[in-house]
Amino acid sequence: MEVKPINKRASGQAFEVILKPPSPVSDAAHSIASPPKREVSLEDIQKKLEAAEDRRRSQEAQVLRALAEKREHERDVLLKAMEENNNFSKMAEEKLTMKMEQIKENREAHLAAMMERLQEKGRED
């Protein structure tokens, strides 16, 4: 097959394709000799199988490590969330206790002031 460009234009290009019958010279140039196959011994096969098994074990160990790390991370996140929840509960309880003490003190002060005014009124009469 032969390709000849014709009429190059701004809008595109045109080609003329000429089909030729195959020649014996071109066949020899296109055929690439495959490398000679070497014999595979039983020892080579066993080495390859062992290497594949090692790769499989390594990959399995890597997956297990990743899974263990993920579980550890999940556990850490859960513990942190529980700790934050406990801290929040303690802070809320302390805040409520302080508020209740303040209310109690204010009430006692108010009652004491009322009693004092009542006693003063009793003295005036």
C-alpha positions as MATLAB code, in Angstrom:
seq = 'MEVKPINKRASGQAFEVILKPPSPVSDAAHSIASPPKREVSLEDIQKKLEAAEDRRRSQEAQVLRALAEKREHERDVLLKAMEENNNFSKMAEEKLTMKMEQIKENREAHLAAMMERLQEKGRED';
ca = [
       0.000    0.000    0.000;
       1.320    3.401   -0.918;
      -0.043    6.763    0.238;
       0.548    9.969   -1.758;
      -0.615   13.357   -0.477;
      -2.509   15.477   -3.015;
      -4.028   18.947   -2.924;
      -3.032   20.336    0.457;
      -5.681   22.920    1.345;
      -6.530   25.106    4.333;
      -9.705   23.111    4.870;
      -7.872   19.793    5.144;
      -5.733   17.306    3.292;
      -6.490   14.716    0.636;
      -4.604   11.474    0.082;
      -4.419    8.976   -2.704;
      -4.118    5.371   -1.582;
      -2.544    2.921   -4.043;
      -2.983   -0.760   -3.301;
      -0.223   -3.047   -4.577;
      -0.064   -6.788   -4.551;
       2.170   -8.090   -1.760;
       5.768   -8.633   -2.771;
       8.017  -11.347   -1.323;
      10.591   -8.767   -0.220;
       8.117   -6.826    1.937;
       6.936  -10.010    3.712;
      10.435  -10.808    4.936;
      10.876   -7.287    6.293;
       7.597   -7.362    8.230;
       7.969  -10.755    9.829;
       9.883  -10.471   13.077;
      11.515  -13.563   14.387;
      10.291  -14.438   17.863;
      12.995  -15.038   20.428;
      13.792  -18.698   20.905;
      11.847  -20.284   23.729;
      14.034  -21.503   26.492;
      13.075  -24.573   28.377;
      11.417  -24.009   31.712;
      12.728  -26.341   34.348;
      10.837  -27.678   37.338;
      13.139  -25.639   39.578;
      12.204  -22.421   37.726;
       8.516  -23.226   38.066;
       8.924  -23.882   41.789;
      10.816  -20.604   42.242;
       8.056  -18.721   40.427;
       5.381  -20.430   42.515;
       7.254  -19.594   45.730;
       7.661  -15.984   44.618;
       3.937  -15.796   43.845;
       3.120  -17.296   47.251;
       5.425  -14.760   48.940;
       3.718  -11.933   47.068;
       0.316  -13.273   48.110;
       1.383  -13.529   51.765;
       2.885  -10.054   51.652;
      -0.272   -8.597   50.142;
      -2.433  -10.433   52.689;
      -0.260   -9.137   55.542;
      -0.500   -5.617   54.155;
      -4.300   -5.865   53.981;
      -4.406   -7.169   57.561;
      -2.133   -4.328   58.746;
      -4.350   -1.761   57.038;
      -7.436   -3.333   58.598;
      -5.810   -3.338   62.047;
      -4.838    0.325   61.649;
      -8.395    1.160   60.612;
      -9.813   -0.674   63.649;
      -7.310    1.105   65.919;
      -8.326    4.460   64.456;
     -12.024    3.641   64.934;
     -11.327    2.664   68.554;
      -9.381    5.894   69.150;
     -12.184    7.975   67.651;
     -14.766    6.183   69.798;
     -12.689    6.649   72.970;
     -12.185   10.328   72.179;
     -15.918   10.801   71.610;
     -16.704    9.060   74.913;
     -14.136   11.206   76.734;
     -15.552   14.399   75.235;
     -19.054   13.304   76.213;
     -17.922   12.610   79.786;
     -16.148   15.971   79.959;
     -19.260   17.723   78.671;
     -21.406   15.908   81.254;
     -19.034   16.856   84.085;
     -18.900   20.478   82.958;
     -22.694   20.651   82.682;
     -23.089   19.094   86.134;
     -20.569   21.517   87.674;
     -22.254   24.464   85.997;
     -25.671   23.347   87.220;
     -24.354   22.810   90.758;
     -22.803   26.282   90.800;
     -26.029   27.809   89.484;
     -28.093   26.011   92.131;
     -25.704   27.165   94.881;
     -25.953   30.738   93.616;
     -29.752   30.515   93.584;
     -29.708   29.104   97.137;
     -27.407   31.895   98.348;
     -29.557   34.547   96.654;
     -32.713   33.055   98.193;
     -31.158   32.941  101.665;
     -29.941   36.530  101.305;
     -33.395   37.629  100.135;
     -35.096   35.819  103.042;
     -32.611   37.322  105.508;
     -33.294   40.801  104.108;
     -37.058   40.261  104.386;
     -36.710   38.999  107.978;
     -34.593   42.001  108.873;
     -37.175   44.409  107.399;
     -39.914   42.560  109.237;
     -38.012   42.835  112.505;
     -37.390   46.555  111.900;
     -41.102   47.059  111.264;
     -41.839   45.160  114.471;
     -39.526   47.454  116.437;
     -41.080   50.576  114.946;
     -44.540   49.568  116.040;
];
